[in-house]
């Protein structure tokens, strides 16, 4: 069982819908990450939060909006997505953004855009 | 350009047939090389971190080694449950990004 919990596990939405993905960790980690993973490809970094502040945005389209309400929670708000945004969205956390400690991943949300 | 390259892309082994997976990297200022295992429909599961050339880590049938240009994941006497995609990733320079290789798909048949 992973210590990073993501909900929902599956999400189907239309291109005009608004939805949110949620991620929670209770390991006391201070860095949290969103990744996008397409089939048979490695994870691609989208956003990094360090001490609840956005530190990296990998030029992600504005239809993806991250939020870090506190050190344990990370949200990804979705609006007006495109079919090519269908993918597995992974959340990860690590002790701190500057440390060399490993990132620990959740099992992801499988997102399908109709 | 590719900064992290994994080979082979896919590997089929018979149960008990030992082999190695390769991860080569061309970054400067390596701060850590990470091995993960990913099962279908799951997130990557952390296996090992290696920080400096000559370092080795072991866990059950897996052993990871690191040189200045590459890392190997040795699998000794694999079992079918070792079947998964194995990903390596590097952190380098002053940032906290992980750069992943494309992965090696391992299938172990009984």
Backbone of each chain as ProteinMPNN parsed JSONL, in Angstrom:
{"seq_chain_A": "XXXXXXXXXXXXXXXXXXXXXXXXXXXXXXXXXXXXXXXXXXXXXXXXXXXXXXXXXXXXXXXXXXXXXXXXXXXXXXXXXXXXXXXXXXXXXXXXXXXXXXXXXXXXXXXXXX", "coords_chain_A": {"N_chain_A": [[0.829, -1.199, 0.0], [0.504, 2.227, -0.845], [1.835, 5.251, 0.604], [1.022, 7.638, -0.23], [-1.923, 9.01, -1.082], [-4.332, 9.053, -3.596], [-7.216, 10.521, -4.999], [-10.005, 10.875, -7.259], [-9.717, 7.333, -8.197], [-10.328, 6.797, -10.809], [-11.485, 8.876, -13.453], [-13.856, 10.253, -15.544], [-14.522, 12.735, -17.813], [-16.203, 15.422, -19.507], [-15.251, 17.794, -22.058], [-16.064, 20.295, -21.263], [-16.372, 20.247, -18.591], [-15.677, 20.877, -15.054], [-13.396, 19.666, -12.78], [-11.683, 18.167, -9.953], [-8.572, 16.796, -8.91], [-7.284, 14.964, -6.163], [-4.752, 14.736, -3.639], [-3.039, 13.247, -0.947], [-0.77, 13.124, 1.753], [0.82, 11.736, 4.638], [3.363, 11.723, 5.667], [4.903, 13.712, 6.585], [6.239, 15.072, 4.669], [7.611, 17.852, 2.818], [7.649, 18.637, 0.227], [5.789, 18.418, -2.746], [4.452, 16.912, -5.7], [3.154, 17.004, -9.043], [2.661, 14.775, -11.688], [2.344, 13.798, -15.124], [1.445, 10.932, -16.936], [1.601, 9.253, -19.886], [0.457, 6.396, -21.77], [2.782, 3.745, -21.803], [4.928, 5.444, -21.519], [7.393, 7.396, -19.687], [6.867, 9.071, -16.474], [6.04, 12.551, -16.63], [7.088, 15.61, -15.394], [4.919, 18.053, -13.979], [4.196, 20.073, -12.006], [5.776, 21.487, -9.088], [5.569, 21.757, -5.614], [7.012, 23.353, -2.901], [7.354, 23.525, 0.473], [4.713, 24.414, 0.541], [4.579, 26.325, -1.406], [4.423, 27.179, -4.844], [7.002, 26.028, -6.792], [7.988, 25.077, -9.183], [6.748, 25.197, -12.429], [6.158, 23.457, -15.167], [5.698, 24.782, -17.679], [2.973, 24.266, -18.06], [-0.276, 24.032, -19.51], [-2.845, 26.51, -18.826], [-5.291, 25.372, -18.257], [-4.901, 23.463, -16.41], [-4.729, 23.723, -12.977], [-2.895, 24.017, -10.165], [-3.043, 23.481, -6.575], [-2.097, 23.967, -3.217], [-3.277, 23.428, -0.308], [-2.381, 22.867, 2.309], [0.453, 21.419, 4.044], [0.039, 18.717, 3.734], [-1.719, 18.214, 1.724], [-2.581, 18.206, -1.744], [-3.931, 19.576, -4.604], [-5.298, 19.281, -7.917], [-6.782, 21.231, -10.143], [-9.077, 21.004, -12.767], [-10.062, 22.151, -15.944], [-11.898, 22.656, -18.876], [-10.579, 20.679, -20.447], [-8.676, 18.874, -22.962], [-8.974, 16.155, -25.347], [-6.394, 15.04, -25.621], [-5.37, 15.288, -23.127], [-5.984, 13.106, -21.683], [-4.785, 10.702, -19.508], [-2.619, 9.118, -17.06], [-2.52, 10.589, -13.958], [-0.176, 11.405, -11.679], [0.679, 11.796, -8.283], [3.285, 12.835, -6.124], [5.53, 12.79, -3.285], [8.194, 14.222, -1.302], [10.827, 14.515, 1.173], [11.851, 17.181, 1.291], [12.023, 19.882, -1.053], [14.632, 20.468, -1.811], [16.173, 18.353, -1.02], [17.975, 15.23, -1.405], [16.452, 13.049, -1.071], [14.3, 10.284, -1.914], [11.441, 10.521, -4.137], [8.114, 9.663, -3.38], [5.463, 7.925, -4.746], [1.932, 8.149, -5.42], [-0.814, 5.991, -6.494], [-2.092, 7.123, -8.576], [-4.491, 8.925, -10.67], [-6.611, 7.842, -13.105], [-7.404, 9.487, -15.898], [-9.899, 10.264, -18.205], [-10.841, 11.979, -21.055], [-13.71, 12.939, -22.663]], "CA_chain_A": [[0.0, 0.0, 0.0], [1.281, 3.44, -0.931], [1.546, 6.224, 1.649], [0.476, 8.798, -0.912], [-3.277, 8.596, -1.465], [-4.923, 9.898, -4.624], [-8.628, 10.295, -5.32], [-10.505, 9.508, -7.407], [-8.826, 6.449, -8.943], [-10.7, 6.949, -12.212], [-12.333, 10.041, -13.691], [-14.242, 10.505, -16.927], [-15.147, 14.053, -17.861], [-16.319, 16.067, -20.803], [-14.309, 18.907, -22.276], [-16.538, 21.536, -20.648], [-16.52, 20.042, -17.143], [-14.643, 21.26, -14.087], [-13.206, 18.631, -11.759], [-10.427, 18.283, -9.211], [-7.873, 15.611, -8.415], [-6.78, 15.213, -4.808], [-3.606, 13.952, -3.201], [-2.794, 13.442, 0.474], [0.31, 12.33, 2.341], [0.985, 11.964, 6.074], [4.738, 11.357, 5.996], [5.609, 14.914, 7.001], [7.016, 15.602, 3.553], [7.335, 19.265, 2.555], [7.617, 18.859, -1.22], [4.786, 17.586, -3.413], [4.652, 16.976, -7.143], [2.199, 16.423, -9.989], [3.22, 14.241, -12.921], [1.433, 13.236, -16.117], [2.052, 9.778, -17.575], [0.88, 8.645, -20.996], [0.688, 4.955, -21.87], [4.096, 3.27, -22.234], [5.896, 6.54, -21.415], [7.723, 7.688, -18.287], [6.179, 10.248, -15.921], [6.541, 13.879, -16.982], [6.809, 16.569, -14.325], [4.057, 19.201, -14.282], [4.328, 21.1, -10.98], [6.405, 21.166, -7.811], [5.344, 22.631, -4.479], [7.983, 23.201, -1.834], [6.853, 24.282, 1.635], [3.389, 24.924, 0.18], [4.67, 27.358, -2.445], [4.727, 26.644, -6.171], [8.388, 26.333, -7.132], [8.226, 24.73, -10.582], [5.639, 24.974, -13.351], [6.824, 23.048, -16.405], [4.968, 25.35, -18.834], [1.731, 23.507, -18.182], [-1.401, 24.904, -19.924], [-3.605, 27.075, -17.702], [-6.458, 24.559, -17.952], [-4.497, 22.729, -15.205], [-4.444, 24.7, -11.942], [-2.571, 23.307, -8.92], [-3.291, 24.179, -5.317], [-1.551, 23.244, -2.065], [-3.933, 24.07, 0.845], [-1.494, 22.713, 3.458], [1.614, 20.584, 3.73], [-0.35, 17.323, 3.506], [-2.703, 18.104, 0.647], [-2.274, 18.8, -3.044], [-5.046, 19.433, -5.531], [-5.108, 19.694, -9.303], [-8.077, 21.629, -10.679], [-9.118, 20.763, -14.21], [-11.144, 22.898, -16.61], [-11.826, 22.746, -20.329], [-9.491, 19.824, -20.91], [-8.705, 18.364, -24.321], [-8.805, 14.691, -25.375], [-4.989, 14.644, -25.448], [-5.037, 15.347, -21.708], [-6.266, 11.79, -21.096], [-3.519, 10.136, -19.042], [-2.542, 8.806, -15.627], [-1.952, 11.716, -13.235], [0.494, 10.897, -10.487], [1.146, 12.715, -7.249], [4.426, 12.309, -5.384], [6.023, 13.679, -2.238], [9.521, 13.935, -0.791], [11.051, 15.208, 2.443], [11.847, 18.605, 0.978], [12.332, 20.059, -2.454], [16.064, 20.525, -2.079], [16.902, 17.189, -0.525], [18.19, 14.135, -2.336], [15.622, 11.915, -0.681], [13.464, 9.864, -3.047], [10.035, 10.86, -4.229], [7.212, 8.528, -3.206], [4.329, 8.157, -5.622], [0.641, 7.51, -5.287], [-1.173, 5.114, -7.603], [-2.571, 7.903, -9.701], [-5.867, 9.037, -11.137], [-6.724, 7.592, -14.541], [-8.306, 10.513, -16.411], [-10.339, 10.117, -19.596], [-11.573, 13.152, -21.534], [-14.579, 12.547, -23.774]], "C_chain_A": [[0.871, 1.26, 0.0], [0.882, 4.38, 0.198], [1.085, 7.544, 1.065], [-0.857, 8.35, -1.511], [-3.859, 9.57, -2.469], [-6.377, 9.504, -4.849], [-9.077, 11.28, -6.382], [-9.482, 8.636, -8.138], [-9.075, 6.562, -10.451], [-11.605, 8.164, -12.331], [-12.573, 10.159, -15.187], [-14.951, 11.843, -16.944], [-15.219, 14.568, -19.294], [-15.412, 17.279, -20.875], [-14.768, 20.205, -21.632], [-16.65, 21.426, -19.124], [-15.391, 20.688, -16.356], [-14.582, 20.168, -13.034], [-11.881, 18.886, -11.055], [-9.888, 16.921, -8.849], [-7.277, 15.96, -7.057], [-5.667, 14.249, -4.464], [-3.341, 14.273, -1.734], [-1.634, 12.556, 0.92], [0.465, 12.717, 3.806], [2.359, 11.506, 6.515], [5.542, 12.556, 6.473], [6.474, 15.506, 5.908], [6.62, 17.041, 3.255], [7.401, 19.623, 1.081], [6.615, 17.894, -1.835], [4.793, 17.908, -4.906], [3.416, 16.441, -7.873], [2.959, 16.001, -11.246], [2.069, 13.792, -13.829], [2.152, 12.074, -16.78], [1.129, 9.225, -18.643], [1.286, 7.172, -21.074], [2.07, 4.651, -22.449], [5.146, 4.377, -22.287], [6.251, 6.757, -19.952], [6.913, 8.882, -17.776], [6.863, 11.542, -16.365], [6.117, 14.861, -15.898], [5.914, 17.696, -14.82], [4.335, 20.341, -13.304], [5.087, 20.548, -9.773], [6.002, 22.219, -6.796], [6.389, 22.306, -3.422], [7.562, 24.106, -0.689], [5.61, 25.084, 1.252], [3.423, 26.075, -0.82], [5.048, 26.704, -3.775], [6.149, 27.041, -6.549], [8.726, 26.006, -8.584], [6.883, 24.554, -11.286], [6.294, 24.688, -14.693], [6.022, 23.498, -17.628], [3.689, 24.571, -19.122], [0.598, 24.454, -18.592], [-2.257, 25.316, -18.729], [-4.889, 26.311, -17.406], [-6.177, 23.588, -16.788], [-4.093, 23.762, -14.153], [-4.149, 23.979, -10.636], [-2.879, 24.175, -7.706], [-2.727, 23.335, -4.189], [-2.12, 23.889, -0.796], [-3.11, 23.967, 2.131], [-0.42, 21.684, 3.112], [1.266, 19.142, 3.431], [-1.205, 17.126, 2.271], [-2.229, 18.812, -0.618], [-3.461, 18.529, -3.955], [-4.6, 19.815, -6.941], [-6.489, 19.952, -9.887], [-8.026, 21.596, -12.203], [-10.302, 21.505, -14.829], [-10.87, 22.967, -18.102], [-10.674, 21.92, -20.889], [-9.743, 19.321, -22.328], [-8.532, 16.846, -24.307], [-7.363, 14.249, -25.163], [-4.521, 14.738, -23.996], [-5.367, 14.039, -20.987], [-4.942, 11.12, -20.763], [-3.685, 9.676, -17.603], [-1.86, 9.988, -14.949], [-1.465, 11.219, -11.884], [0.883, 12.031, -9.558], [2.329, 12.045, -6.547], [4.793, 13.287, -4.282], [7.438, 13.264, -1.864], [9.763, 14.819, 0.425], [11.091, 16.713, 2.264], [12.298, 18.756, -0.45], [13.811, 20.023, -2.752], [16.83, 19.306, -1.659], [17.09, 16.168, -1.628], [17.396, 12.899, -1.958], [14.674, 11.556, -1.823], [12.061, 10.438, -2.979], [9.219, 9.571, -4.108], [5.906, 8.848, -3.92], [3.05, 7.503, -5.11], [0.357, 6.64, -6.499], [-1.892, 5.837, -8.738], [-4.069, 7.97, -9.858], [-5.844, 8.827, -12.642], [-7.802, 8.509, -15.088], [-8.611, 10.261, -17.882], [-11.193, 11.321, -19.966], [-12.387, 12.742, -22.759], [-14.694, 13.663, -24.808]], "O_chain_A": [[1.846, 1.351, 0.745], [-0.244, 4.332, 0.693], [0.787, 8.477, 1.81], [-0.91, 7.436, -2.334], [-3.88, 10.777, -2.227], [-6.723, 8.323, -4.884], [-8.589, 12.41, -6.417], [-8.485, 9.15, -8.645], [-8.153, 6.439, -11.257], [-12.394, 8.453, -11.432], [-11.638, 10.164, -15.988], [-15.883, 12.063, -16.17], [-14.42, 14.204, -20.158], [-14.874, 17.728, -19.864], [-13.969, 21.126, -21.465], [-16.984, 22.401, -18.451], [-14.323, 21.0, -16.883], [-15.605, 19.791, -12.462], [-11.069, 19.703, -11.491], [-10.642, 16.004, -8.523], [-6.828, 17.083, -6.823], [-5.636, 13.108, -4.927], [-3.409, 15.432, -1.325], [-1.529, 11.396, 0.521], [0.267, 13.875, 4.176], [2.514, 10.961, 7.608], [6.738, 12.432, 6.738], [7.34, 16.34, 6.174], [5.459, 17.421, 3.41], [7.229, 20.787, 0.718], [6.586, 16.71, -1.499], [5.101, 19.028, -5.315], [2.727, 15.546, -7.383], [3.774, 16.748, -11.788], [0.98, 13.455, -13.364], [3.32, 12.192, -17.149], [0.018, 8.782, -18.352], [2.308, 6.76, -20.527], [2.472, 5.23, -23.458], [6.135, 4.265, -23.011], [5.499, 6.35, -19.066], [6.335, 9.622, -18.572], [8.088, 11.618, -16.461], [4.944, 14.936, -15.532], [6.103, 18.228, -15.914], [4.671, 21.449, -13.721], [5.059, 19.354, -9.475], [6.077, 23.418, -7.065], [6.622, 21.143, -3.092], [7.428, 25.317, -0.864], [5.475, 26.26, 1.59], [2.405, 26.727, -1.053], [5.88, 25.798, -3.823], [6.474, 28.226, -6.622], [9.648, 26.59, -9.154], [5.999, 23.85, -10.797], [6.912, 25.57, -15.289], [5.707, 22.693, -18.504], [3.371, 24.263, -20.27], [0.518, 25.568, -18.074], [-2.381, 24.578, -17.752], [-5.526, 26.577, -16.387], [-7.097, 22.971, -16.251], [-3.215, 24.587, -14.403], [-5.052, 23.385, -10.047], [-2.964, 25.401, -7.784], [-2.864, 22.112, -4.204], [-1.507, 24.81, -0.257], [-3.138, 24.881, 2.955], [-0.401, 21.147, 2.004], [2.108, 18.402, 2.922], [-1.397, 15.998, 1.818], [-1.576, 19.855, -0.572], [-3.934, 17.398, -4.062], [-3.649, 20.574, -7.123], [-7.27, 19.024, -10.102], [-7.086, 22.082, -12.833], [-11.409, 21.483, -14.291], [-9.765, 23.291, -18.535], [-9.891, 22.404, -21.707], [-10.87, 19.341, -22.823], [-7.993, 16.303, -23.343], [-7.127, 13.189, -24.582], [-3.411, 14.32, -23.67], [-5.059, 13.888, -19.805], [-4.075, 10.983, -21.626], [-4.751, 9.824, -17.006], [-0.745, 10.355, -15.32], [-2.226, 10.694, -11.071], [1.353, 13.083, -9.992], [2.357, 10.823, -6.399], [4.423, 14.461, -4.328], [7.841, 12.119, -2.073], [9.007, 15.756, 0.682], [10.435, 17.445, 3.005], [12.901, 17.839, -1.007], [14.213, 19.592, -3.833], [18.032, 19.219, -1.913], [16.434, 16.238, -2.668], [17.65, 11.814, -2.48], [14.289, 12.422, -2.609], [11.563, 10.791, -1.91], [9.585, 8.531, -4.657], [5.32, 9.912, -3.721], [3.078, 6.457, -4.461], [1.171, 6.553, -7.419], [-2.256, 5.223, -9.741], [-4.816, 7.189, -9.268], [-5.149, 9.537, -13.369], [-8.981, 8.335, -14.782], [-7.707, 10.072, -18.696], [-12.156, 11.644, -19.271], [-11.842, 12.266, -23.755], [-15.388, 13.505, -25.813]]}, "seq_chain_B": "XXXXXXXXXXXXXXXXXXXXXXXXXXXXXXXXXXXXXXXXXXXXXXXXXXXXXXXXXXXXXXXXXXXXXXXXXXXXXXXXXXXXXXXXXXXXXXXXXXXXXXXXXXXXXX", "coords_chain_B": {"N_chain_B": [[17.732, 16.429, -26.479], [18.523, 13.088, -25.328], [18.809, 12.565, -21.905], [18.742, 10.602, -20.079], [18.979, 7.261, -20.608], [17.589, 4.127, -21.083], [18.207, 0.635, -21.315], [17.698, -2.873, -22.091], [14.766, -2.008, -24.135], [12.752, -3.832, -23.693], [12.615, -6.941, -21.986], [12.712, -10.377, -21.867], [12.682, -13.04, -19.685], [13.41, -16.319, -18.51], [12.186, -17.933, -15.591], [14.478, -17.78, -12.963], [16.594, -17.11, -14.586], [19.198, -15.062, -14.579], [19.899, -11.537, -15.098], [20.705, -8.206, -16.372], [19.698, -4.781, -16.194], [20.152, -1.67, -17.861], [21.009, 1.749, -17.228], [21.908, 4.65, -18.582], [23.424, 7.877, -18.29], [23.738, 11.367, -19.086], [24.106, 13.68, -17.686], [25.448, 16.47, -15.808], [26.866, 17.002, -12.595], [25.557, 15.122, -10.899], [23.142, 14.369, -8.497], [21.748, 12.318, -7.486], [20.692, 9.012, -8.288], [17.891, 7.197, -9.1], [16.034, 4.22, -8.739], [13.02, 2.784, -9.791], [10.147, 0.68, -9.59], [7.396, -0.146, -11.609], [4.161, -1.298, -11.697], [1.479, -2.388, -13.863], [-1.082, 0.057, -14.125], [-0.492, 1.179, -11.689], [1.302, 3.451, -9.442], [4.79, 4.488, -9.658], [7.024, 2.531, -7.708], [9.309, 3.08, -5.194], [12.654, 1.88, -5.271], [15.6, 2.001, -5.012], [18.179, 4.373, -4.084], [21.065, 5.834, -5.423], [24.097, 7.516, -4.903], [26.808, 8.058, -5.449], [29.616, 7.187, -7.542], [30.535, 3.798, -7.596], [28.956, 3.0, -5.565], [26.699, 0.598, -4.153], [23.553, -1.046, -3.844], [21.318, -3.346, -2.313], [18.409, -5.447, -2.5], [16.534, -8.042, -1.723], [16.192, -9.95, -4.569], [17.334, -8.075, -6.162], [19.938, -5.882, -7.213], [21.555, -2.847, -7.268], [23.886, -0.854, -9.005], [26.367, 1.76, -9.461], [28.148, 3.761, -11.766], [30.294, 6.345, -13.103], [28.983, 6.992, -15.393], [26.815, 5.36, -15.792], [24.196, 3.156, -14.566], [23.45, -0.038, -13.24], [20.9, -2.439, -12.92], [20.805, -5.338, -11.404], [19.322, -8.492, -11.686], [18.815, -11.277, -9.901], [18.202, -14.673, -10.309], [15.361, -14.381, -11.163], [11.795, -14.162, -10.461], [8.394, -14.819, -11.538], [6.849, -12.785, -10.333], [8.504, -10.619, -10.363], [8.085, -9.361, -12.697], [7.554, -6.357, -14.356], [7.621, -2.8, -15.121], [10.686, -1.222, -15.104], [12.01, 1.717, -13.97], [14.463, 4.252, -14.27], [15.721, 7.242, -12.792], [17.127, 10.53, -12.668], [18.478, 13.059, -10.566], [19.851, 16.219, -10.828], [22.307, 18.907, -10.808], [21.207, 22.095, -9.507], [18.504, 21.869, -9.105], [15.248, 20.425, -8.221], [14.124, 18.562, -9.846], [13.15, 15.395, -11.193], [14.454, 13.477, -13.74], [13.32, 11.161, -15.915], [14.167, 7.964, -17.355], [13.068, 6.027, -20.236], [12.298, 3.546, -19.439], [12.419, -0.035, -18.758], [10.733, -2.844, -19.816], [10.092, -5.676, -18.096], [9.596, -9.112, -18.383], [9.009, -12.103, -16.792], [8.954, -15.451, -17.199], [7.455, -18.453, -16.059]], "CA_chain_B": [[18.597, 15.258, -26.417], [18.257, 12.18, -24.22], [19.728, 12.691, -20.792], [18.693, 9.329, -19.384], [18.649, 6.23, -21.589], [17.526, 2.796, -20.507], [18.234, -0.487, -22.257], [16.906, -2.84, -23.307], [13.398, -1.508, -23.971], [11.981, -4.946, -23.151], [13.449, -8.097, -21.673], [11.967, -11.58, -21.474], [13.538, -13.997, -18.999], [12.838, -17.488, -17.872], [12.354, -17.916, -14.142], [15.793, -18.236, -12.567], [17.622, -16.643, -15.526], [19.677, -13.758, -14.114], [20.235, -10.568, -16.143], [20.908, -6.835, -15.906], [19.124, -3.659, -16.906], [21.114, -0.574, -17.896], [20.559, 3.132, -17.255], [23.05, 5.542, -18.803], [23.016, 9.271, -18.136], [24.714, 12.33, -19.609], [23.966, 14.93, -16.946], [26.58, 16.825, -14.961], [26.434, 17.347, -11.246], [24.561, 14.149, -10.438], [22.841, 14.423, -7.066], [21.134, 11.057, -7.087], [20.077, 8.187, -9.322], [16.813, 6.495, -8.417], [15.376, 3.126, -9.445], [11.636, 2.54, -9.418], [9.404, -0.402, -10.246], [6.007, 0.252, -11.841], [3.234, -2.325, -12.157], [0.403, -1.787, -14.673], [-2.152, 0.722, -13.399], [-0.015, 1.64, -10.381], [2.356, 4.439, -9.478], [6.131, 3.94, -9.456], [7.397, 2.149, -6.341], [10.725, 3.339, -4.987], [13.508, 0.742, -4.96], [16.949, 2.346, -4.545], [18.867, 5.612, -4.425], [22.524, 5.757, -5.485], [24.557, 8.901, -4.9], [28.164, 8.271, -5.943], [30.199, 6.073, -8.286], [31.028, 2.72, -6.755], [27.944, 2.641, -4.576], [25.847, -0.538, -4.467], [22.45, -1.282, -2.921], [20.669, -4.639, -2.571], [17.123, -5.721, -1.881], [16.053, -9.348, -2.194], [16.858, -10.435, -5.784], [17.776, -6.906, -6.923], [21.146, -5.179, -6.79], [21.805, -1.688, -8.117], [25.256, -0.344, -8.95], [26.497, 3.065, -10.12], [29.446, 4.267, -12.201], [30.204, 7.774, -13.434], [28.189, 7.215, -16.592], [25.669, 4.476, -15.903], [23.798, 2.328, -13.442], [22.91, -1.338, -13.595], [20.022, -3.131, -11.979], [21.012, -6.768, -11.6], [18.236, -9.3, -11.149], [19.341, -12.626, -9.704], [17.176, -15.725, -10.204], [14.067, -13.71, -11.098], [10.54, -14.889, -10.383], [7.349, -14.128, -12.317], [6.378, -11.578, -9.652], [9.423, -9.511, -10.668], [7.644, -8.741, -13.945], [7.136, -4.959, -14.149], [8.47, -1.827, -15.816], [11.694, -0.661, -14.208], [12.348, 3.089, -14.369], [15.49, 4.968, -13.535], [15.559, 8.687, -12.851], [18.263, 11.23, -12.084], [18.365, 14.441, -10.106], [21.174, 16.787, -11.057], [22.387, 20.354, -10.71], [20.644, 22.705, -8.314], [17.05, 21.784, -9.049], [14.672, 19.241, -7.589], [13.434, 17.767, -10.844], [13.589, 14.063, -11.559], [14.371, 13.181, -15.168], [13.146, 9.712, -16.036], [14.369, 7.217, -18.582], [11.837, 5.504, -20.821], [11.919, 2.319, -18.749], [12.599, -1.374, -19.319], [9.626, -3.747, -19.478], [10.626, -7.005, -17.792], [8.644, -10.228, -18.275], [9.636, -13.326, -16.318], [8.032, -16.571, -17.415], [7.727, -19.636, -15.245]], "C_chain_B": [[18.222, 14.385, -25.218], [19.275, 12.389, -23.129], [19.809, 11.406, -20.006], [18.191, 8.282, -20.367], [18.682, 4.867, -20.929], [17.533, 1.744, -21.605], [18.262, -1.8, -21.494], [15.531, -2.233, -23.064], [12.528, -2.57, -23.325], [12.903, -6.142, -22.983], [12.553, -9.239, -21.217], [12.958, -12.573, -20.872], [12.739, -15.208, -18.569], [13.064, -17.366, -16.368], [13.715, -18.501, -13.803], [16.921, -17.759, -13.449], [18.044, -15.231, -15.163], [20.041, -12.848, -15.292], [20.408, -9.185, -15.522], [20.191, -5.849, -16.805], [20.1, -2.486, -16.798], [20.416, 0.778, -17.917], [21.792, 4.004, -17.432], [22.571, 6.984, -18.768], [24.137, 10.191, -18.601], [24.566, 13.676, -18.932], [25.259, 15.213, -16.202], [26.055, 17.233, -13.596], [25.36, 16.423, -10.722], [24.39, 14.256, -8.922], [22.155, 13.163, -6.567], [20.581, 10.342, -8.297], [19.113, 7.252, -8.609], [16.276, 5.393, -9.322], [13.971, 2.939, -8.865], [11.127, 1.323, -10.182], [7.96, 0.078, -10.425], [5.222, -0.919, -12.404], [2.107, -1.655, -12.938], [-0.688, -1.181, -13.802], [-1.767, 1.236, -12.026], [1.012, 2.757, -10.556], [3.717, 3.787, -9.299], [6.404, 3.682, -7.978], [8.893, 2.304, -6.185], [11.487, 2.071, -4.622], [14.821, 1.181, -4.296], [17.287, 3.794, -4.894], [20.364, 5.347, -4.412], [23.047, 7.168, -5.649], [25.935, 9.082, -5.539], [28.685, 7.002, -6.608], [30.803, 5.059, -7.324], [30.019, 2.243, -5.73], [27.107, 1.472, -5.07], [24.754, -0.644, -3.417], [21.8, -2.615, -3.303], [19.345, -4.738, -1.854], [16.589, -6.999, -2.508], [16.837, -9.765, -3.439], [17.452, -9.298, -6.622], [19.043, -6.3, -6.323], [21.408, -4.061, -7.771], [23.228, -1.207, -7.903], [25.33, 0.944, -9.758], [27.949, 3.312, -10.501], [29.262, 5.737, -12.553], [29.304, 8.043, -14.639], [26.919, 6.382, -16.643], [25.389, 3.735, -14.609], [23.252, 1.023, -13.995], [21.986, -1.816, -12.486], [20.125, -4.623, -12.298], [19.872, -7.531, -10.942], [18.724, -10.75, -11.108], [18.186, -13.606, -9.506], [15.78, -15.139, -10.128], [12.9, -14.68, -11.039], [9.483, -14.144, -11.188], [6.863, -12.839, -11.659], [7.338, -10.389, -9.806], [9.049, -8.819, -11.979], [7.058, -7.367, -13.659], [7.932, -4.093, -15.119], [9.416, -1.222, -14.791], [12.16, 0.678, -14.778], [13.557, 3.57, -13.591], [15.28, 6.458, -13.755], [16.767, 9.332, -12.191], [17.843, 12.611, -11.62], [19.766, 15.036, -10.227], [21.14, 18.302, -10.93], [21.732, 20.862, -9.438], [19.148, 22.529, -8.145], [16.554, 20.557, -8.322], [13.821, 18.442, -8.555], [14.035, 16.379, -10.926], [13.428, 13.912, -13.059], [14.385, 11.681, -15.338], [13.653, 9.193, -17.373], [13.054, 6.628, -19.032], [11.398, 4.189, -20.192], [12.289, 1.055, -19.496], [11.436, -2.24, -18.842], [10.2, -5.143, -19.297], [9.481, -8.004, -17.671], [9.411, -11.472, -17.871], [8.622, -14.446, -16.425], [8.445, -17.767, -16.574], [7.855, -20.869, -16.115]], "O_chain_B": [[17.678, 14.871, -24.227], [20.477, 12.392, -23.391], [20.81, 11.135, -19.343], [17.09, 8.411, -20.902], [19.669, 4.492, -20.296], [16.951, 1.929, -22.673], [18.784, -1.859, -20.381], [15.163, -1.97, -21.919], [11.666, -2.256, -22.505], [13.851, -6.326, -23.746], [11.744, -9.087, -20.302], [13.965, -12.903, -21.498], [11.541, -15.121, -18.3], [14.04, -16.754, -15.933], [14.076, -19.576, -14.284], [18.089, -17.967, -13.12], [17.298, -14.286, -15.422], [20.442, -13.327, -16.353], [20.276, -9.012, -14.311], [20.086, -6.049, -18.016], [20.785, -2.323, -15.788], [19.367, 0.939, -18.541], [22.628, 4.089, -16.533], [21.445, 7.281, -19.169], [25.317, 9.851, -18.524], [24.865, 14.708, -19.532], [26.072, 14.313, -15.987], [24.943, 17.743, -13.466], [24.362, 16.878, -10.162], [25.364, 14.237, -8.17], [22.001, 12.967, -5.361], [20.065, 10.97, -9.222], [19.476, 6.596, -7.633], [16.084, 5.6, -10.521], [13.762, 2.937, -7.652], [11.612, 0.989, -11.263], [7.372, 0.642, -9.502], [5.566, -1.466, -13.452], [1.807, -0.484, -12.706], [-1.165, -1.813, -12.859], [-2.629, 1.684, -11.271], [1.523, 2.987, -11.652], [3.798, 2.65, -8.836], [6.068, 4.492, -7.114], [9.665, 1.729, -6.952], [11.044, 1.285, -3.784], [15.119, 0.787, -3.169], [16.764, 4.362, -5.852], [20.876, 4.707, -3.493], [22.51, 7.941, -6.442], [26.214, 10.137, -6.109], [28.259, 5.893, -6.286], [31.489, 5.417, -6.367], [30.207, 1.202, -5.099], [26.834, 1.361, -6.265], [24.988, -0.369, -2.24], [21.742, -2.966, -4.482], [19.163, -4.2, -0.762], [16.234, -7.024, -3.686], [18.055, -9.918, -3.358], [18.016, -9.549, -7.687], [19.2, -6.217, -5.105], [21.475, -4.294, -8.978], [23.719, -1.156, -6.775], [24.49, 1.204, -10.619], [28.862, 3.111, -9.7], [28.195, 6.306, -12.325], [28.909, 9.184, -14.881], [26.032, 6.661, -17.451], [26.211, 3.689, -13.694], [22.667, 0.986, -15.078], [22.246, -1.629, -11.298], [19.611, -5.102, -13.309], [19.5, -7.261, -9.8], [19.005, -11.36, -12.14], [17.315, -13.405, -8.659], [15.072, -15.362, -9.145], [12.978, -15.826, -11.483], [9.655, -12.962, -11.488], [6.501, -11.892, -12.358], [7.003, -9.272, -9.412], [9.639, -7.797, -12.329], [6.169, -7.227, -12.82], [8.799, -4.581, -15.842], [8.986, -0.765, -13.732], [12.638, 0.76, -15.91], [13.666, 3.326, -12.389], [14.731, 6.878, -14.773], [17.361, 8.766, -11.274], [16.968, 13.246, -12.209], [20.745, 14.436, -9.785], [20.068, 18.909, -10.942], [21.698, 20.169, -8.422], [18.578, 22.985, -7.154], [17.348, 19.739, -7.858], [12.906, 17.727, -8.144], [15.239, 16.188, -10.759], [12.356, 14.196, -13.593], [15.342, 11.009, -14.954], [13.581, 9.883, -18.391], [12.048, 6.705, -18.326], [10.261, 3.757, -20.383], [12.454, 1.066, -20.716], [11.18, -2.361, -17.644], [10.734, -5.726, -20.24], [8.515, -7.769, -16.945], [10.368, -11.854, -18.544], [7.555, -14.392, -15.813], [9.631, -18.051, -16.405], [8.085, -21.965, -15.602]]}, "name": "protein", "num_of_chains": 2, "seq": "XXXXXXXXXXXXXXXXXXXXXXXXXXXXXXXXXXXXXXXXXXXXXXXXXXXXXXXXXXXXXXXXXXXXXXXXXXXXXXXXXXXXXXXXXXXXXXXXXXXXXXXXXXXXXXXXXXXXXXXXXXXXXXXXXXXXXXXXXXXXXXXXXXXXXXXXXXXXXXXXXXXXXXXXXXXXXXXXXXXXXXXXXXXXXXXXXXXXXXXXXXXXXXXXXXXXXXXXXXXXXXXX"}
